[in-house]
């Protein structure tokens, strides 16, 4: 079975009509932020992980300016990075000293499933930008901080759950895939410029295309 994880029900609502009656797919709402996500997903997989074959993390994200990522772009996570983990100084975030730096802070998305889904995106001519994602505890509200995170991590966009999902999947030895649509640019905060509903509609349409082409392949062990 495939588990589709999203931070909020709103981010996946347009997909519900398509999922009705499809028993190979389960939707899971993680909650907002890395702590809620890690706790809720760990609990769910502890209770139900034996029937889960893979996890997709979908939703919206904010794009860093000058990263080459634009409004309503579909972005595929090449790597998830804990962007604000460390020592927060006035103008930078530095790593912990030796002895405190053993925590993984970045996670790659390399699996047969990820390769399959990237191939489907290409075959369906869905334009997708493969970039590094940054997971933050506080969504960035200024262009200055966004530029700092973009340069520090060579990243295209940020969110608040991706690294937590990736870390939990690593713990449970499950392949993970993350796809998001850009709902806003990371600049001095102005919600009048955001396109959240449009981004949600687009990420759900793309997810539906991927599901139509891949769900039986991914879920085949559970189907048998």
N, C-alpha and C positions, 0 to 999 in steps of 0.2 A: 504494500500500500504506500501511496505517496502522501506526505504531509505537507500542506501548503501553510506556511506561517506568515502572518501579517501582524503588525503592531496593533491595529485597530480594525474593528468590523467595517468601518467606512471605507477603508483602503481596499477591501475585497468584495464589497457588496455587489458591484456590477457582475461579478463572476458567479453569484449564487444560482442564477437561473440556469446556467450551463451545467453546473455541478449536480443539479437535482437528478437523482437516480443513478449517479455514477458511484459505485461502491468501492472503486479502487483509489479514491481520493478523499482525504479528510482535511478539513480546514481547522487551523488552530490560531486563536488570537492570543498573542504573547503578552500584551500590555506594552506601555511606552517606556523606553529606556533600557539600558543594559542589565540593571539589577532585576527588574520585573521579568524581563525576557529570560534571563538565565534561570531564575527560580521557577517560573511557570513551565518552561520547556523541559527543564530537567525533571520536574515532577511528572509531567505528561509522559515523557519517554521512559521513566522508571516504571510507570504503571502500564504503558501500552506499547513500549518500544519494540517488543517482539514481533509486532505485525507491521512495523514501519520499515520501508526499504530505502527511503531517501527523503530529504527535506528541501523544499524550495522556499526561499524567503523573498517575498515580493512587497512592493509598496512604493512610496514616493521618496524623493530625496532633494536636497538643496545643492546646486552646482556652484563650485568655486569660480569666480570670475577669472578670466585669462587662462582657464584650464582647457579650453577647446570644447567644453560641454555647455550646451545651451538649453533654454526652456523647452520642455516636452521631449527632450532626447531620451531614448531608451538606453540605459546603462547597465552593463554586465560587470559584476565585481571580479576583478582580476586578483585582488587581495583586499582583505579587511584589516584595518589598523585601528587599535585603540588610541585615538588621537590625543586625548588629554590625560593619559595615564603617566604619572611621573611627578616631578617637582615643578609647580607652577610659579614662575618668576614674572617680573613685570612685563618683559617682552619676549619670553620664550618658555618652553616646557622642556626641562632637561631630564635625562634618565636618572633612575635611582643608582646609588653607588653599588659597587660589588658587594654581594651578599644579600641585596634586596632586589636584584634585577633579574631574578630567575623566572618571572612570570612571562608567559608568551604574550606578546602585544601585537602580533600580526599573524594572519591566517590566509593561506593560499587556497584557491578553489581548483583543484586538479583531481579529476576523476573521470571514469568512462562516461558517467552520466552527464557531466559538464561538457565533455567533448561532443556527445550526442546532441545536446540542446543547442550548442553553438552551431553545429552543422545544420540543424533544423532552421535556426534563425537565418542562416545564410541561404539555404535552399528556398525559404519563403520570402527572400528579399526584404527582410526586416532589418532596417539600418539600426545597428547597435554599437555603442562605443564601449570598448572594454577598458576600464580604468581602475585605479585603486580607489577604494571607498574608505572613508574615515568614520568611525563610530565615536560619538561624543556623549557626554552626560548632559551637557547644556547645549542646545542648538545655538549655533553662532548667529549673533545679532548685529555684527558690524563687519564692514568690508575689510577693515584692517586685520581683524582676527582671522577672517576667512582666507585672506592672502597668506597669512602666516602658516595656517594649517595646510593649505595647498602646496606651498613651497617646501615645508618641512617633510611632508609625506609623499610628495609628487602625486597628489590625489586629484580626482575629478569632482567628487561630490561627498556629501556627508549625510549621515542618518544617525539614529540612536539605538539600533538593535542588532545590526548585522554582525559585528564581531562576537556578540554574545551567542547568537545562533550558531555561528561557525565554531565557536569554542565548545559549546554543548554537543554539537554533532561530532566533533573530534573525540570528545570523551566517550560517546556512544558508538563510535566507529561507523558513522552514517555519512554517505556522500551528501554534500550540501551545495546549493546553487542559489545565487542571489541576483535578482533582476529588479531594477527600480526605474521609475520615470521621474524626470525632473519637474518639480512643481514650483520651484522658485530659485532665484539666484541668491547666493550668500553675499549679501551686501548690507548696508545700513538698513535695518528692518523696516519694510514698507509692505504690508500685507495686501494693499490695493493692487500690487503688481503680480501677486501670486496667481497661479492657475492650478489649484489643487484638484478641483473636480475634473478638469480636462486630463490631468496627469493620471488620476485614478482610472478614468475610463480607458485611457490608452494602455496602461500597464495590464489591466484586466483583459483587454482585447488580445494583446500579445500573449498573455498567459494562456488564454483559450486556444490560440493557435498551437502553442507548444503542447498543451494537453491533448489536443486532437491527434497530434502526430506521434506522441511519445508515451502516453500513460500506460498503455498495455505492455510496452517494452520494459519500462521501469518497474512496473508492478508485477511482472510475470512470476516471480517466485511466490508471491501471495496468491496468484490466480490458480496455481497448480493444485 
